[in-house]
Amino acid sequence: MRKWIGYTVIAGVLPWLMGCDVLMDILLPSTVTVSLVNDSPDFDVEVVLIYHDDEDVLELVLPEVGTEREFTIEPGGTATFIRDCDVLQAIVIDDADLLIIGGVGPETSSDVLRMGEDFECGDEIVFTFTHSDILLDFEVSY
């Protein structure tokens, strides 16, 4: 019983002594998870995505100033990475290619997603790549 009283006092006094920001850092998530899902049963998807630490970055300059990541996702596969919320404020699929024959196939891209508008800190952004039997209607959804 005495132990619980001590823990309660420490839990109540410690944030007050250290400031509210410490408590908020403990309780609130600080990362964004990004998952790339290839729904194609037969073909790899090659993805170039770009992210930036400024949610207001212009779409036109994002490829020039952002951090670029490249992935090749096998059929039915998923690639996932996690970034700090301060680092990932805007993200775009700049180019995704469905690798049908010798690396040739249809391509797609996404709109820019922005922190506060399209996702929040602690969220998982899932980009899903799909196509029909025609193969020419390759697209990404999120």
C-alpha positions in Angstrom: 0.0 0.0 0.0 2.8 2.4 0.9 4.5 1.6 -2.4 1.4 2.6 -4.4 1.1 5.9 -2.5 4.8 6.6 -3.3 4.3 5.8 -6.9 1.2 8.0 -7.1 3.1 11.0 -5.5 6.0 10.5 -7.9 3.7 10.3 -10.9 1.9 13.4 -9.8 4.8 15.5 -8.8 7.4 14.5 -11.4 5.6 16.1 -14.5 5.0 19.2 -12.4 8.7 19.5 -11.6 9.9 18.7 -15.1 7.2 20.7 -17.0 4.2 19.7 -19.0 6.2 19.0 -22.2 7.8 15.9 -20.6 4.4 14.4 -19.9 3.2 15.2 -23.4 6.3 13.6 -24.9 5.6 10.4 -23.0 1.9 10.2 -23.8 1.8 11.5 -27.5 3.2 9.5 -30.4 6.3 11.0 -32.1 6.5 8.9 -35.3 4.7 8.3 -38.6 4.7 4.8 -40.1 4.7 4.4 -43.9 3.7 1.1 -45.5 3.9 0.3 -49.2 1.6 -2.6 -50.2 1.9 -4.4 -53.5 -1.4 -6.1 -54.2 -0.2 -7.5 -57.5 -0.1 -11.3 -57.4 2.5 -11.5 -60.2 4.7 -8.4 -60.6 7.2 -6.4 -58.6 6.5 -2.7 -58.0 9.4 -0.3 -58.0 8.6 2.8 -55.9 10.3 6.2 -55.5 8.9 8.2 -52.6 10.0 11.6 -51.3 9.4 13.1 -47.9 10.2 16.5 -46.4 10.3 18.1 -43.0 8.1 21.1 -44.1 4.4 20.5 -44.5 4.1 23.6 -46.6 6.8 22.6 -49.1 5.6 23.3 -52.7 4.8 20.1 -54.7 6.9 21.4 -57.5 10.1 21.6 -55.5 9.5 18.6 -53.2 11.5 16.2 -55.5 14.4 18.7 -55.5 14.6 19.4 -51.7 13.1 16.2 -50.2 14.6 13.0 -49.0 14.2 10.2 -51.6 13.7 6.5 -50.7 13.5 3.7 -53.3 11.8 0.3 -52.8 11.2 -2.8 -54.9 8.2 -4.6 -53.5 7.7 -8.2 -54.6 4.2 -9.5 -55.5 2.0 -9.5 -52.4 4.7 -7.9 -50.4 4.9 -4.9 -48.1 7.7 -2.5 -47.2 7.5 -0.4 -44.1 9.6 2.4 -42.5 9.1 4.7 -39.6 10.2 8.4 -39.3 10.0 11.0 -36.6 7.0 13.4 -37.1 9.4 16.4 -37.3 11.1 14.8 -40.3 8.1 13.5 -42.2 5.8 16.5 -42.7 5.0 16.0 -46.4 5.2 12.8 -48.5 4.6 11.8 -52.1 4.9 8.7 -54.3 6.9 10.4 -57.0 7.0 7.4 -59.3 5.9 3.8 -59.0 6.4 1.3 -61.8 4.7 -2.0 -62.3 7.6 -4.2 -63.6 5.9 -6.5 -66.2 8.5 -7.3 -68.8 12.2 -6.4 -68.3 11.3 -3.5 -66.0 8.8 -2.0 -68.5 5.2 -1.4 -67.5 2.7 1.2 -66.4 3.5 3.8 -63.9 1.6 5.9 -61.3 2.2 8.5 -58.6 0.3 10.1 -55.8 -0.7 13.5 -54.5 1.3 15.1 -51.8 0.1 14.1 -48.3 0.6 16.7 -45.6 0.8 16.5 -41.8 -2.3 18.1 -40.2 -4.3 17.7 -43.4 -4.0 14.1 -44.5 -2.3 12.4 -41.6 -1.2 13.1 -38.0 1.7 12.1 -35.8 1.2 8.5 -34.7 -0.6 7.5 -37.9 0.3 4.8 -40.4 0.2 5.9 -44.0 -0.6 3.0 -46.3 0.1 3.3 -50.0 -1.5 0.3 -51.8 -0.5 -0.5 -55.4 -3.2 -2.3 -57.5 -4.1 -3.3 -61.0 -6.7 -5.3 -62.8 -6.1 -8.2 -65.3 -5.6 -5.6 -68.0 -2.5 -4.4 -66.2 -2.7 -0.9 -67.8 -4.8 0.5 -64.9 -2.0 0.5 -62.4 -2.8 2.9 -59.5 -1.9 3.8 -56.0 -4.4 4.5 -53.2 -3.9 5.7 -49.7 
